[in-house]
């Protein structure tokens, strides 16, 4: 199964690749951060089984580039990824043939179920987006103010020394906080922590 992942958030891509591997043992993921790069990859490939496209890409947005994706690989179902829950945008995307709209805060379990549905020819949009008014995601995870500051910096790809320097604290203090964050989020590394933070709405997906 060949999947093209187009998202300019590198840590999100890393986390999502980990999730996508659950779709099967034969999953082959190509990735990039812009529509222009994606067009080149498609031209050099023999087609994809699924295209995951971030709506909010730099220069050419996912919505703006949608027509070109359709022309380059007409057989591939396209799924929008977004931090936005704008129902007008979702409606427009579905009208233009997008097969799914997946918020970046969606749990990995539901995301896999959604993608399995799409791969079988179905469409997926979370019910709460279509039926409820937009609002702030309620998180089940509670961090201290300092832990939250460190998590933001982890999600930006900052190393421990950079975090310590930015916050004016000792390296060892950073390590202690990161260990606590991992336990709270039930993860084992920084990539998983950043991805879990996005799913819980603790950091911005942009």
C-alpha positions as CSV (number, residue, x, y, z in Angstrom):
1,X,0.0,0.0,0.0
2,X,1.5,3.3,-1.1
3,X,0.7,6.4,0.9
4,X,1.7,10.0,0.2
5,X,1.9,12.2,3.3
6,X,2.0,15.9,2.6
7,X,2.4,18.0,5.8
8,X,5.0,20.8,6.7
9,X,5.0,19.8,10.4
10,X,7.8,17.3,10.6
11,X,7.1,16.0,14.1
12,X,3.5,15.5,13.2
13,X,4.6,13.5,10.1
14,X,6.9,11.4,12.2
15,X,4.1,10.6,14.6
16,X,1.6,9.9,11.9
17,X,3.9,7.6,10.0
18,X,4.0,5.5,13.2
19,X,0.2,5.3,13.2
20,X,-0.1,4.6,9.5
21,X,2.1,1.5,9.8
22,X,-0.8,-0.1,11.7
23,X,-2.7,-0.2,8.4
24,X,-0.6,-3.2,7.2
25,X,2.8,-4.8,6.9
26,X,3.1,-3.5,3.3
27,X,2.6,0.2,4.0
28,X,5.1,2.3,2.0
29,X,5.0,6.0,2.9
30,X,6.4,8.8,0.9
31,X,6.4,12.2,2.6
32,X,7.1,15.9,1.9
33,X,6.2,19.4,3.2
34,X,4.8,21.3,0.2
35,X,2.5,20.7,-2.7
36,X,5.3,21.4,-5.2
37,X,7.4,18.6,-3.7
38,X,4.3,16.4,-3.7
39,X,3.7,17.0,-7.4
40,X,7.2,15.9,-8.2
41,X,6.9,12.7,-6.1
42,X,3.6,11.8,-7.8
43,X,5.1,12.4,-11.3
44,X,8.0,10.1,-10.5
45,X,5.7,7.4,-9.0
46,X,3.2,4.9,-10.4
47,X,0.4,6.2,-8.3
48,X,-0.7,6.1,-4.7
49,X,-3.4,4.2,-2.8
50,X,-4.0,7.1,-0.5
51,X,-2.9,10.8,-0.3
52,X,-3.0,12.6,3.1
53,X,-2.9,16.3,2.5
54,X,-2.5,19.1,5.1
55,X,-5.0,21.9,4.4
56,X,-2.7,24.6,5.8
57,X,0.4,24.2,3.7
58,X,2.8,27.1,3.0
59,X,2.7,28.8,-0.5
60,X,0.1,26.5,-2.0
61,X,-2.6,25.3,0.5
62,X,-4.1,21.9,0.3
63,X,-7.3,23.3,-1.0
64,X,-5.6,25.4,-3.6
65,X,-3.5,22.4,-4.8
66,X,-6.4,19.9,-4.8
67,X,-7.2,20.2,-8.5
68,X,-3.6,19.5,-9.4
69,X,-3.5,16.4,-7.1
70,X,-6.6,15.2,-8.8
71,X,-5.1,15.6,-12.3
72,X,-1.8,14.0,-11.4
73,X,-3.2,11.0,-9.6
74,X,-7.0,10.7,-10.3
75,X,-7.3,7.2,-8.8
76,X,-6.0,8.1,-5.3
77,X,-8.5,9.0,-2.6
78,X,-7.5,12.3,-1.0
79,X,-7.9,12.9,2.7
80,X,-7.5,16.4,4.3
81,X,-5.6,16.8,7.5
82,X,-6.2,19.9,9.5
83,X,-6.1,21.7,12.8
84,X,-9.2,23.6,11.8
85,X,-12.7,22.4,12.3
86,X,-14.3,24.9,9.9
87,X,-17.5,23.3,8.7
88,X,-17.6,25.5,5.6
89,X,-14.2,24.3,4.6
90,X,-15.2,20.7,5.1
91,X,-18.3,21.2,3.0
92,X,-16.3,22.7,0.2
93,X,-13.7,19.9,0.4
94,X,-16.3,17.2,0.2
95,X,-18.0,18.9,-2.8
96,X,-14.6,18.8,-4.6
97,X,-14.2,15.1,-4.1
98,X,-12.1,14.8,-0.9
99,X,-12.8,11.4,0.7
100,X,-12.1,12.4,4.3
101,X,-11.5,15.2,6.7
102,X,-9.4,14.2,9.7
103,X,-8.6,16.7,12.5
104,X,-5.0,16.5,13.7
105,X,-6.4,16.1,17.3
106,X,-8.1,12.8,16.4
107,X,-7.0,9.8,18.4
108,X,-4.8,7.3,16.5
109,X,-7.3,4.5,17.0
110,X,-10.2,6.5,15.4
111,X,-7.8,7.8,12.7
112,X,-7.0,4.2,11.7
113,X,-10.6,3.2,11.6
114,X,-11.4,6.3,9.4
115,X,-8.6,5.5,7.0
116,X,-9.7,1.9,6.7
117,X,-13.2,3.1,5.9
118,X,-11.8,5.5,3.2
119,X,-9.6,2.8,1.7
120,X,-12.8,0.7,1.3
121,X,-14.4,3.5,-0.7
122,X,-16.2,5.3,2.1
123,X,-16.0,8.8,3.4
124,X,-15.2,10.1,6.8
125,X,-15.9,13.3,8.7
126,X,-16.2,13.3,12.5
127,X,-19.8,13.7,13.6
128,X,-19.0,16.3,16.2
129,X,-17.6,18.6,13.5
130,X,-20.7,18.3,11.3
131,X,-23.3,18.4,14.1
132,X,-21.8,20.6,16.9
133,X,-20.7,24.2,17.0
134,X,-17.0,24.8,16.8
135,X,-15.3,25.1,20.2
136,X,-12.1,24.4,22.0
137,X,-11.1,20.8,22.4
138,X,-11.4,19.6,26.0
139,X,-8.3,17.8,27.0
140,X,-8.1,14.9,29.4
141,X,-4.5,15.6,30.2
142,X,-3.3,18.1,32.8
143,X,0.2,19.4,32.9
144,X,1.9,22.0,35.1
145,X,2.7,25.4,33.6
146,X,6.4,24.4,33.4
147,X,5.6,21.0,31.8
148,X,3.4,22.7,29.3
149,X,6.2,25.2,28.4
150,X,8.6,22.3,27.9
151,X,6.1,20.3,25.8
152,X,5.6,23.3,23.5
153,X,9.4,23.4,22.9
154,X,9.7,19.7,22.5
155,X,7.0,20.0,19.8
156,X,9.1,22.6,18.1
157,X,12.0,20.2,17.9
158,X,14.1,21.9,20.6
159,X,16.9,19.8,22.2
160,X,17.2,19.7,26.0
161,X,20.0,22.3,26.1
162,X,18.0,24.7,24.0
163,X,15.0,24.2,26.3
164,X,17.1,24.8,29.4
165,X,18.6,27.9,27.8
166,X,15.2,29.3,26.7
167,X,13.6,28.7,30.1
168,X,16.6,29.6,32.2
169,X,16.7,26.3,34.0
170,X,19.2,23.4,34.5
171,X,19.6,20.6,32.0
172,X,18.8,18.1,34.7
173,X,15.6,19.9,35.5
174,X,14.5,19.7,31.9
175,X,15.2,15.9,31.9
176,X,13.1,15.4,35.0
177,X,10.2,17.4,33.5
178,X,10.4,15.5,30.2
179,X,10.3,12.2,32.1
180,X,7.2,13.3,33.9
181,X,5.6,14.5,30.6
182,X,6.3,11.1,29.0
183,X,4.6,9.3,32.0
184,X,1.5,11.6,31.8
185,X,1.1,11.2,28.1
186,X,1.9,7.5,28.2
187,X,4.7,7.8,25.6
188,X,8.3,6.7,25.4
189,X,10.0,9.3,23.2
190,X,9.9,12.9,22.0
191,X,8.2,12.2,18.7
192,X,5.4,10.3,20.4
193,X,5.1,13.1,23.0
194,X,4.7,15.7,20.2
195,X,2.1,13.6,18.4
196,X,0.2,12.9,21.6
197,X,0.2,16.6,22.4
198,X,-1.4,17.4,19.1
199,X,-4.0,14.7,19.6
200,X,-4.9,16.1,23.1
201,X,-5.0,19.7,21.8
202,X,-2.1,20.7,24.1
203,X,-0.1,22.3,21.3
204,X,-1.0,24.1,18.0
205,X,-0.8,22.0,14.9
206,X,0.5,25.0,12.9
